[in-house]
């Protein structure tokens, strides 16, 4: 009898042990399932003897295809807003001819409003109050009036009298970074290659480019006088390795969202893969005023300055990390009359901290003639304030 009870107890204990193991196994299985269920299969890359790798590969391929399609859709939308611009009116229905682009002065522009405002380069459209000829994607051609231009940044705005146009959205060039993927759209060398799209990255920002142009000798008395070379500088440019050819000038540089971050302008011909674009934020205030009011009264200060990064190279005695160095002051400008001097460092305009010349330009573009601004100046190791009333010319 005693031996029977002992065996029974052992049997009961074994049964309970088995039940406990089964319960623990079930709990463990459920826990593992929940953990596995929460794994992102796109990030889990090492699971031998399973289908995870195959599934991940299929999903990755599908994602790449979808991303590529989205980018293509974005670029296609922007290309519908890109126009051809010429200074010579064509007899046919398009200005995209097979002739030399330099002969025609062919270039590119991009529509930035539904009522026909077009952004381009001044060297493409011509100066303010001149005319140029614009061809839309569907082949329609219009005479455009240049309503605004600035040779110092090589930008212009032209206007055609037509409504309900597709237009490209403006991005934010202050928040771009080196290494970002960008696309340039333009009309490189004629009709066959109109609206060519090239891709690349932002190679650098805030670049300064020296521009040397020969000025023609207009003297009739001395024909032997050689042409003079005029040197200017373009600052705060976006550098890109996206292919830019003659005819691309004035076209948009866009990001992956299809927003314009710059307007292509100059290319260094002595090197491959080096092109430049003017940041869109410089001209955004002007475009927004035209879109809102249909006009823009430009206020003038009459100053050209170097960015803060250039100050140590220009004057090693100035110990500043901010501000812009006044390099030129236009004669008879309000800046000259106010007592501003070459060599001054403008650290602020009103309450805006300045580090780049484009910061000053963008702020002045928000003002109207007659508005007063306060400049904070660093001169002879002292800080002074100058109040200036902006002029119309």
C-alpha positions as CSV (number, residue, x, y, z in Angstrom):
1,X,0.0,0.0,0.0
2,X,2.8,2.4,0.8
3,X,4.6,1.7,-2.5
4,X,1.4,2.3,-4.4
5,X,1.0,5.8,-2.8
6,X,4.5,6.7,-3.6
7,X,4.2,5.7,-7.2
8,X,1.0,7.6,-7.5
9,X,2.6,10.7,-6.1
10,X,5.4,10.4,-8.5
11,X,3.0,10.0,-11.4
12,X,1.0,13.0,-10.3
13,X,4.2,15.0,-10.0
14,X,5.2,14.0,-13.5
15,X,1.9,15.0,-14.9
16,X,2.0,18.4,-13.3
17,X,5.6,18.8,-14.5
18,X,4.5,18.1,-18.1
19,X,1.5,20.4,-17.8
20,X,3.8,23.2,-16.5
21,X,6.3,22.6,-19.4
22,X,3.4,22.8,-21.9
23,X,2.1,26.0,-20.4
24,X,5.6,27.6,-20.4
25,X,6.2,26.4,-24.0
26,X,2.9,28.0,-25.0
27,X,3.7,31.3,-23.3
28,X,7.2,31.3,-24.9
29,X,5.7,30.6,-28.3
30,X,3.2,33.4,-28.0
31,X,5.9,35.8,-26.9
32,X,8.2,34.8,-29.7
33,X,5.4,35.2,-32.2
34,X,4.6,38.7,-30.9
35,X,8.2,39.7,-31.0
36,X,8.6,38.3,-34.6
37,X,5.4,40.0,-35.6
38,X,6.8,43.3,-34.5
39,X,10.0,42.9,-36.5
40,X,10.3,45.3,-39.5
41,X,11.1,42.9,-42.3
42,X,12.8,45.7,-44.2
43,X,15.4,46.2,-41.5
44,X,15.9,42.5,-40.4
45,X,18.6,41.4,-42.8
46,X,20.0,38.2,-41.3
47,X,17.7,35.2,-40.7
48,X,19.2,32.0,-42.2
49,X,17.1,29.3,-43.6
50,X,14.0,31.5,-44.0
51,X,12.1,33.5,-46.5
52,X,12.9,36.8,-44.8
53,X,15.7,37.7,-47.2
54,X,13.6,37.0,-50.3
55,X,10.7,39.0,-49.0
56,X,12.9,41.9,-48.1
57,X,14.4,41.9,-51.6
58,X,11.0,41.9,-53.2
59,X,9.8,44.7,-51.0
60,X,13.1,46.7,-51.6
61,X,12.7,46.4,-55.4
62,X,9.0,47.5,-55.2
63,X,10.0,50.4,-53.0
64,X,12.7,51.5,-55.5
65,X,10.3,51.2,-58.4
66,X,7.7,53.3,-56.5
67,X,10.2,55.9,-55.5
68,X,11.5,56.1,-59.1
69,X,7.9,56.5,-60.4
70,X,7.2,59.3,-57.8
71,X,10.4,61.2,-58.8
72,X,9.5,60.8,-62.5
73,X,6.0,62.2,-61.8
74,X,7.5,65.2,-59.9
75,X,10.0,66.0,-62.7
76,X,7.3,65.6,-65.4
77,X,5.1,68.1,-63.5
78,X,7.9,70.7,-63.4
79,X,9.0,70.2,-67.1
80,X,5.5,71.3,-68.1
81,X,6.3,74.6,-66.5
82,X,9.6,75.1,-68.3
83,X,9.6,77.4,-71.3
84,X,12.0,78.4,-74.1
85,X,13.1,82.0,-74.4
86,X,14.7,83.8,-77.3
87,X,15.4,87.4,-78.2
88,X,14.6,86.6,-81.9
89,X,11.1,86.0,-82.9
90,X,10.7,82.8,-85.0
91,X,8.5,82.8,-88.1
92,X,7.2,79.3,-87.3
93,X,5.4,78.0,-84.2
94,X,8.4,77.4,-82.1
95,X,11.7,79.1,-81.2
96,X,13.5,75.9,-80.6
97,X,15.5,75.8,-83.7
98,X,18.4,73.6,-84.8
99,X,20.5,76.7,-85.4
100,X,23.2,77.8,-83.0
101,X,21.8,78.8,-79.7
102,X,24.3,81.6,-79.4
103,X,23.1,83.0,-82.6
104,X,19.5,83.0,-81.4
105,X,20.3,83.8,-77.8
106,X,18.2,80.8,-76.8
107,X,17.7,80.1,-73.1
108,X,15.3,78.7,-70.6
109,X,12.7,80.0,-68.2
110,X,10.2,78.6,-65.7
111,X,6.6,79.7,-65.0
112,X,6.2,80.6,-61.3
113,X,2.5,81.8,-61.3
114,X,-0.7,80.8,-63.1
115,X,-1.1,84.2,-64.6
116,X,2.2,84.2,-66.6
117,X,5.2,85.4,-64.5
118,X,8.3,83.7,-65.7
119,X,11.7,83.5,-63.9
120,X,14.9,83.4,-65.9
121,X,18.4,85.0,-66.3
122,X,18.8,88.6,-67.3
123,X,21.3,87.6,-70.0
124,X,18.6,85.4,-71.5
125,X,15.5,87.7,-71.4
126,X,17.3,91.1,-71.6
127,X,17.1,93.9,-69.2
128,X,14.0,95.5,-67.6
129,X,11.4,96.9,-70.0
130,X,12.8,94.9,-73.0
131,X,10.9,92.2,-74.8
132,X,11.6,88.5,-75.4
133,X,9.8,85.6,-77.0
134,X,8.5,82.7,-75.0
135,X,7.4,79.2,-76.2
136,X,5.3,77.0,-73.9
137,X,5.4,73.2,-73.8
138,X,2.5,72.9,-76.1
139,X,4.2,75.0,-78.8
140,X,2.3,78.3,-78.3
141,X,4.5,81.3,-78.5
142,X,4.0,84.7,-76.9
143,X,5.8,88.1,-76.6
144,X,6.9,88.6,-73.0
145,X,7.7,91.9,-71.2
146,X,10.6,91.9,-68.8
147,X,9.1,93.6,-65.7
148,X,12.2,93.2,-63.5
149,X,15.9,92.4,-63.7
150,X,19.1,92.6,-61.8
151,X,22.4,92.2,-63.6
152,X,24.4,91.7,-60.3
153,X,22.6,88.4,-59.7
154,X,21.7,87.7,-63.3
155,X,18.0,87.2,-62.6
156,X,14.9,88.5,-64.4
157,X,11.1,88.2,-64.3
158,X,9.1,88.3,-67.6
159,X,5.4,88.4,-68.0
160,X,3.1,86.9,-70.7
161,X,-0.6,87.7,-70.8
162,X,-2.2,84.3,-70.3
163,X,-4.1,82.7,-67.4
164,X,-4.4,79.2,-65.9
165,X,-0.9,78.1,-66.6
166,X,0.9,75.3,-64.8
167,X,3.5,76.7,-62.5
168,X,6.4,75.4,-60.4
169,X,6.5,75.8,-56.7
170,X,9.3,77.7,-54.9
171,X,11.4,75.9,-52.4
172,X,13.6,77.1,-49.5
173,X,17.2,77.5,-50.5
174,X,18.2,78.5,-47.0
175,X,17.7,74.9,-45.8
176,X,19.6,73.0,-48.6
177,X,22.6,70.8,-47.8
178,X,25.6,69.6,-49.6
179,X,25.0,66.1,-51.0
180,X,21.3,66.5,-51.7
181,X,20.0,65.1,-55.0
182,X,18.9,67.8,-57.5
183,X,17.6,68.0,-61.1
184,X,18.3,70.7,-63.7
185,X,15.9,71.2,-66.5
186,X,16.6,73.3,-69.6
187,X,17.0,73.6,-73.3
188,X,20.6,72.8,-73.9
189,X,21.3,73.0,-77.6
190,X,18.1,73.4,-79.6
191,X,14.8,71.9,-80.5
192,X,15.7,68.3,-80.4
193,X,16.9,68.5,-76.8
194,X,14.3,70.8,-75.3
195,X,13.4,70.3,-71.6
196,X,16.4,68.0,-71.0
197,X,16.6,66.7,-67.4
198,X,19.9,66.1,-65.8
199,X,20.6,64.9,-62.2
200,X,23.3,65.4,-59.7
201,X,23.9,66.6,-56.2
202,X,24.5,69.9,-54.5
203,X,28.3,70.0,-54.5
204,X,28.6,73.1,-52.4
205,X,26.8,76.2,-51.2
206,X,27.6,79.9,-50.8
207,X,30.1,79.8,-53.7
208,X,31.7,83.0,-55.1
209,X,32.4,83.1,-58.8
210,X,34.6,85.7,-60.6
211,X,33.1,86.8,-63.9
212,X,35.2,88.5,-66.5
213,X,33.5,90.1,-69.5
214,X,35.0,92.1,-72.3
215,X,33.4,95.5,-73.0
216,X,33.4,96.6,-76.6
217,X,35.3,99.6,-77.7
218,X,32.8,102.1,-79.0
219,X,35.4,104.8,-79.8
220,X,35.2,105.9,-83.4
221,X,38.4,108.1,-83.1
222,X,40.8,105.3,-82.0
223,X,40.0,101.9,-83.5
224,X,43.2,100.5,-82.2
225,X,42.1,100.7,-78.6
226,X,41.6,97.2,-77.2
227,X,38.4,96.1,-75.5
228,X,38.4,96.4,-71.7
229,X,37.7,93.5,-69.3
230,X,35.1,94.1,-66.7
231,X,35.3,92.0,-63.6
232,X,32.3,91.2,-61.4
233,X,31.6,88.7,-58.7
234,X,28.5,86.5,-58.2
235,X,28.2,85.4,-54.6
236,X,26.1,82.9,-52.6
237,X,25.7,80.5,-55.5
238,X,24.7,76.9,-55.4
239,X,27.3,74.6,-57.0
240,X,26.0,71.4,-58.6
241,X,27.4,68.6,-60.7
242,X,24.1,68.2,-62.6
243,X,25.1,68.7,-66.3
244,X,24.5,72.3,-67.5
245,X,25.0,73.3,-71.1
246,X,24.6,76.5,-73.1
247,X,20.8,77.0,-73.3
248,X,20.2,75.7,-69.8
249,X,20.6,79.2,-68.5
250,X,17.5,80.4,-66.7
251,X,16.2,76.9,-66.1
252,X,15.1,75.6,-62.7
253,X,17.2,73.6,-60.3
254,X,14.8,71.5,-58.3
255,X,14.9,69.1,-55.3
256,X,13.3,65.7,-55.0
257,X,10.0,67.3,-54.0
258,X,9.9,69.2,-57.3
259,X,10.4,72.6,-55.6
260,X,12.7,75.2,-57.2
261,X,15.7,75.9,-55.1
262,X,17.7,77.8,-57.7
263,X,18.0,79.2,-61.2
264,X,20.9,77.9,-63.3
265,X,23.2,80.7,-64.4
266,X,26.9,80.1,-65.1
267,X,29.1,77.2,-65.9
268,X,32.9,76.9,-65.6
269,X,34.0,75.8,-69.1
270,X,37.5,74.9,-68.0
271,X,36.2,72.1,-65.8
272,X,33.6,69.3,-66.1
273,X,30.8,68.9,-63.6
274,X,30.8,72.4,-62.2
275,X,27.7,74.5,-62.7
276,X,26.0,77.1,-60.6
277,X,22.6,78.3,-59.7
278,X,21.3,81.5,-58.0
279,X,19.4,80.5,-54.7
280,X,15.7,81.0,-55.1
281,X,15.2,82.8,-51.7
282,X,17.0,85.9,-53.1
283,X,14.1,86.6,-55.5
284,X,11.2,85.0,-53.6
285,X,10.0,88.3,-52.0
286,X,9.8,89.9,-55.5
287,X,7.9,87.0,-57.0
288,X,5.5,87.0,-54.1
289,X,4.8,90.7,-54.5
290,X,4.1,90.3,-58.2
291,X,1.8,87.3,-57.5
292,X,-0.1,89.3,-54.8
293,X,-0.2,92.8,-56.1
294,X,0.8,92.5,-59.8
295,X,3.6,95.0,-59.3
296,X,6.8,95.6,-57.4
297,X,8.5,98.9,-56.5
298,X,12.1,98.2,-55.9
299,X,13.9,99.9,-53.1
300,X,17.6,100.7,-53.5
301,X,20.4,100.9,-51.0
302,X,23.4,101.1,-53.3
303,X,25.8,98.7,-51.6
304,X,27.8,95.6,-52.6
305,X,29.4,93.6,-49.8
306,X,31.3,90.4,-49.3
307,X,30.0,87.5,-47.1
308,X,31.3,87.1,-43.6
309,X,33.5,84.1,-44.6
310,X,35.5,86.5,-46.9
311,X,36.2,89.1,-44.2
312,X,39.5,87.5,-42.9
313,X,40.8,87.5,-46.5
314,X,39.8,91.1,-47.2
315,X,40.9,92.7,-43.9
316,X,42.8,90.5,-41.4
317,X,42.5,93.2,-38.8
318,X,38.8,92.8,-38.4
319,X,38.0,90.1,-35.8
320,X,34.3,89.2,-36.6
321,X,32.4,86.0,-37.3
322,X,29.3,87.7,-38.6
323,X,28.4,90.6,-40.8
324,X,29.1,91.6,-44.4
325,X,32.1,93.7,-45.6
326,X,31.2,96.8,-47.6
327,X,33.2,96.5,-50.8
328,X,31.5,99.0,-53.1
329,X,29.1,101.9,-52.7
330,X,27.3,103.3,-55.7
331,X,27.8,107.0,-56.4
332,X,24.8,109.3,-55.5
333,X,23.2,106.3,-53.7
334,X,21.4,106.7,-50.3
335,X,24.2,104.6,-48.8
336,X,26.8,107.1,-50.0
337,X,24.8,110.0,-48.7
338,X,24.3,108.4,-45.3
339,X,28.0,108.3,-44.5
340,X,28.4,104.5,-45.0
341,X,32.0,103.8,-46.0
342,X,33.9,101.1,-47.9
343,X,35.5,98.8,-45.2
344,X,32.5,99.0,-42.9
345,X,31.0,95.8,-41.7
346,X,27.2,95.7,-41.6
347,X,26.3,93.3,-38.9
348,X,22.5,93.9,-38.8
349,X,19.8,95.5,-40.8
350,X,17.0,96.4,-38.4
351,X,17.0,93.3,-36.2
352,X,18.1,90.8,-38.9
353,X,21.6,89.4,-38.4
354,X,23.6,89.5,-41.6
355,X,26.1,86.9,-42.8
356,X,25.7,86.9,-46.6
357,X,25.1,89.6,-49.2
358,X,21.9,87.6,-50.3
359,X,20.5,88.2,-46.7
360,X,20.7,91.9,-47.3
361,X,19.3,91.7,-50.8
362,X,16.4,89.5,-49.8
363,X,15.5,91.9,-46.9
364,X,15.7,95.0,-49.1
365,X,13.4,93.3,-51.6
366,X,10.7,93.2,-48.9
367,X,10.8,97.0,-48.5
368,X,9.5,99.9,-50.6
369,X,11.0,103.2,-51.7
370,X,10.7,105.6,-48.8
371,X,11.0,103.0,-46.0
372,X,13.7,103.6,-43.4
373,X,16.1,100.9,-42.3
374,X,18.6,100.8,-39.4
375,X,22.1,99.5,-40.2
376,X,24.3,98.3,-37.4
377,X,27.8,99.0,-38.4
378,X,31.2,97.8,-37.1
379,X,33.8,100.5,-37.8
380,X,37.2,101.1,-36.1
381,X,36.4,98.5,-33.5
382,X,33.2,100.4,-32.6
383,X,29.6,99.7,-33.2
384,X,27.4,102.5,-34.6
385,X,23.9,102.7,-36.0
386,X,22.9,104.5,-39.3
387,X,19.4,105.1,-40.3
388,X,18.8,105.2,-44.1
389,X,15.7,106.0,-46.2
390,X,15.6,103.7,-49.2
391,X,15.3,105.2,-52.6
392,X,13.6,104.2,-55.8
393,X,16.8,104.4,-57.9
